[in-house]
Amino acid sequence: MKNSYDKLTKNLFKHLSKGEEVVFGNFTLLKEGEKLRLKGRTEKGEEVELFFNLEKGRSFGLSKDQLKRIVAFKEKPAFSARTRK
């Protein structure tokens, strides 16, 4: 199981580093320059976009620890936008 998890995370980082949009759970992630955009719906049904300043890391130039904090909502975004209700 660990090997398949490692392959999935490596694949996720590879696609993000190429600037491709990646679906992660109920969210989509996209690397735009030195920022990461997380887009999805809140529990209340609002569509939101959160933008994070990226930290450098060893996984295709991205930080695994930062991505873990982002998807666990423990990282404060640089800014956010609500697009629809």
C-alpha positions as CSV (number, residue, x, y, z in Angstrom):
1,M,0.0,0.0,0.0
2,K,2.8,2.4,0.8
3,N,4.4,2.0,-2.6
4,S,1.1,2.9,-4.4
5,Y,0.7,5.9,-2.1
6,D,4.3,7.0,-2.9
7,K,3.6,6.6,-6.6
8,L,0.4,8.6,-6.4
9,T,2.0,11.5,-4.5
10,K,5.0,11.5,-6.9
11,N,2.6,11.6,-9.8
12,L,0.6,14.4,-8.2
13,F,3.8,16.5,-7.7
14,K,5.0,15.8,-11.2
15,H,1.7,17.0,-12.8
16,L,1.6,20.1,-10.5
17,S,5.1,21.0,-11.4
18,K,4.2,20.9,-15.1
19,G,1.4,23.4,-14.5
20,E,-1.3,20.9,-14.9
21,E,-4.5,20.9,-12.9
22,V,-4.8,18.1,-10.4
23,V,-8.0,16.8,-8.7
24,F,-7.4,16.0,-5.1
25,G,-10.5,14.9,-3.2
26,N,-13.2,17.6,-3.7
27,F,-10.6,20.1,-4.8
28,T,-8.6,21.0,-7.8
29,L,-5.0,22.2,-7.4
30,L,-3.1,24.2,-9.9
31,K,0.4,25.7,-9.7
32,E,0.5,29.2,-11.2
33,G,4.0,30.6,-11.1
34,E,5.1,30.7,-7.5
35,K,1.5,30.2,-6.2
36,L,-0.7,27.2,-5.7
37,R,-4.4,27.7,-6.3
38,L,-6.9,25.4,-4.5
39,K,-10.4,25.6,-5.8
40,G,-13.5,23.8,-4.5
41,R,-16.7,24.1,-2.5
42,T,-17.2,24.7,1.2
43,E,-19.5,22.6,3.3
44,K,-22.1,25.5,2.9
45,G,-21.9,25.1,-0.9
46,E,-19.9,28.2,-1.6
47,E,-17.3,28.0,-4.4
48,V,-14.0,29.3,-3.1
49,E,-10.5,29.7,-4.4
50,L,-7.5,29.9,-2.1
51,F,-4.0,31.0,-3.2
52,F,-0.8,30.0,-1.4
53,N,2.7,31.2,-1.8
54,L,4.8,28.0,-2.6
55,E,7.7,26.9,-0.5
56,K,10.6,25.2,-2.4
57,G,11.0,21.5,-1.8
58,R,12.6,18.4,-3.1
59,S,9.6,16.9,-4.9
60,F,9.8,18.4,-8.3
61,G,10.6,21.8,-6.7
62,L,7.5,21.6,-4.3
63,S,7.3,21.0,-0.6
64,K,5.5,17.8,0.5
65,D,5.0,19.2,4.0
66,Q,3.4,22.4,2.7
67,L,1.0,20.5,0.5
68,K,0.0,18.3,3.5
69,R,-0.7,21.5,5.5
70,I,-2.7,23.0,2.6
71,V,-5.0,20.1,2.0
72,A,-5.5,19.7,5.8
73,F,-6.4,23.5,5.9
74,K,-3.6,24.2,8.4
75,E,-1.8,26.6,6.1
76,K,-3.0,30.2,5.9
77,P,-3.6,31.3,2.3
78,A,-1.9,34.4,0.8
79,F,-5.4,35.5,-0.2
80,S,-8.8,33.9,-1.1
81,A,-11.9,34.6,-3.2
82,R,-15.5,33.4,-3.1
83,T,-16.8,33.0,-6.5
84,R,-20.4,31.8,-6.0
85,K,-23.0,30.7,-3.5
